[in-house]
């Protein structure tokens, strides 16, 4: 049985709104300061008990560069070749967007420099902070996996991605807008990769065939 692949309008729409939110976050943090509301949000998460350190550290590892490659390997075993390709492409896309573009344009330092009293749990105290690269990877995978997973499993993946982003704030690596911007950047990149490689066409899906 041959699988039919399509380019979904939903992915194009996700890429547009997620890129717009990323741009708004970049604009908001461009001065390099942390506003009072964001600081309160940071403190409420960063100040959670130390007993959460190990489980949240484990969740934050979902955002490391090796995870998309692991997804690609699993996709190859399952003969989901387009998912494997998109997962591999997520790594250079993330590096280019995060390091070469956003962190070069947005001069925001990490909470160890910008938020007095920030609790740092084995994370750098200085360096570019926007966006969170871990959030880019985690939510990029959410976008890539969405066409392949049943709803309940997709909700699990989303929950893991959210915990990954919360963990980065808890550990003191990022302020809230860093992870929001990173999450939306990841959704935009993942959705664009879906448009590029195509995804399985589900019954009744609104999609246009790859050209």
N, C-alpha and C positions, 0 to 999 in steps of 0.2 A: 504494500500500500504506500503510495507516494504522498508525502506531506506537502500541502500547499502553503506557501509563504506569502505574506502581504506586508505592506507598510501601512500602519494604522494612523488614522488622523489623530487618535487619542495621544499617540506618542509625540506627534508634532505639536499638539496643543500643550502637552506637559512640558516640552522643551521650552516653549515660549513663555509660559507663566513662571516656570521655575527660574529661567534666566532673568526674568524681570524682577523676581523677588531677590535673587542674588545681587542684582545691580542696586536695588534699594538698600540692601544691607551694606553693600560696599560704600554707598553714598553716606549712609548713617554713621559708619565707623571711620570714614576717611579723615576726620580731624585727629584721630589717634587717641581720643579720650573715651572713657567709659561713663555713660550717663548714670544718674542716680537709680533709675528703675532697673537698668541692666545690672548695676552693681548689687542691688538687693537680690535680684534673681540669682546672680552668681553666688552670693554669700549663702543663700538658702540651700543651694545644692552643694557647694564646696564645704559647707559646715556640717554636712551629715556625718554620722558616727564613723569612726575608723574601722568598725567591724565590717563595713561595706567595701573596704579597700580591695580585698582579694577578688570577690565576685565581680565588682565593677572593673577591675583591671583586666579580668578575663574577657568581659564584654568589649572593652576597648580594643582588644587585639583583632576584632573583626575588621577593623579599618586598616590593617597593615597591608602592604603591597602583595604579599604572598597569597592572600585570600582569593582575589580574582583568578589567580593562576590555578589555585585548587579547584575553584568552580569550573574553570576551563577544562581541567583534567577530568572531572566528573562528567562534564557535558560530553567530552569525547567518548568516554566509556558508554554513555547512553545514546551516542550517535546524534547528539544535538550539535551539529557542527557550527551552525550560525551562532548559537549561544556561546560555544567555545571561542569562536573568533571575536565576538563582541567583548567577552570577558578579558581576553588578552589585550584587546585594544583599549580597555578601560584604564590600564596602567599608564601608558604614555599619555593618554588624554588627560588623566588626572594630574600627572606631573607637569604637563604643559600649561594647563589652566591654572592650577594652584600656584606653582612656583614661578613660572615664567611670566604669567599675566597678573593674577590678582595680588599675590604677595609683593610683586614688584611695584604695583600701582597703589596699593593701600598700606601706608606706613603705620600699621598698628602693632604695638608691642604686646607681649604675653601678659597675663594677669599678674605675674610676679613683679612686673615693672609698673603696671598701670593701676593695680588695685591694692591699696595698703591692707595688710593683714591677710592676704590670700594664703591659703594653706596649699603648699606645693608637695605633692606626693610622687617623688621620683620623676619629675618633669622639668624641662628647662625653665629658668626664671626670666629669660630674655629671648628675643628673636621675633621674627614676623609671626603674627597670630591669626590673621584673616586670609583665607578661610581655614577651617579645620580640615586637614587632609584626610583624617580618619572618617569624618562625616561624608566627605566626597565619595570615598570608596564604599562605605556602608550603604548609602542611599543610591549610589550608582548601581550597586548590585540589586537593590530593591526594584529599580526600573527595569533592569535586564531580566530579572527572574519573573516579573509580574505576568508576562504572557504565557509562562510555562507552568505556573503553580495554581492549584485549587485555592479557593478563597481562604480556607482555614490555615493553610501552610503559608500563604502570602502574609497573613496577619502575624504569624510567628516571625517571619523575616523582618517585617516592619517593626515589630516589638524589639527585636534584637538590634536593629539599626538605631532605634530611639535610645535604647539603653547604652549603646556604644557612644552616642553623642552626649548623653547625660554624664557618662563616665569621664569624658574629656573635661567637662566642667568640674566634676567632683575632684578629679586629680589635680586641678589647677592649671591645666594646659591651655584652656581657652575660656573666653567669656561667652555668654549665651549667643550673641549675634554672630560670633565666629562659627558656631556649630549650625545655626540656622542657615547662614549663608553657604556653608559647606554642604549641608544636606540638600539645599535647593540646587546648588551647582552640580552635585552628584546626580540628582534626578534629571537635570537638563542634559548632562553628558550621556547618561544611560539611555534616555529617551531618544537622543540623536543617534546613538549607536544602533538602537532598534530600527530606526528609520533607515539607517545606512545598510544594515545586513538583512533586514526583514525578520518577521516573527511568524509563528504558525497562525494560520487563519482559523479562527473559531467560528462556530455557527452563528450567523447573523452579525458578525463583526463588521464594523464600518471601516473598510480598508481599501487602499488602492494597490494594485499589483506592482511589484518591482519592475522597473524599466531597465 
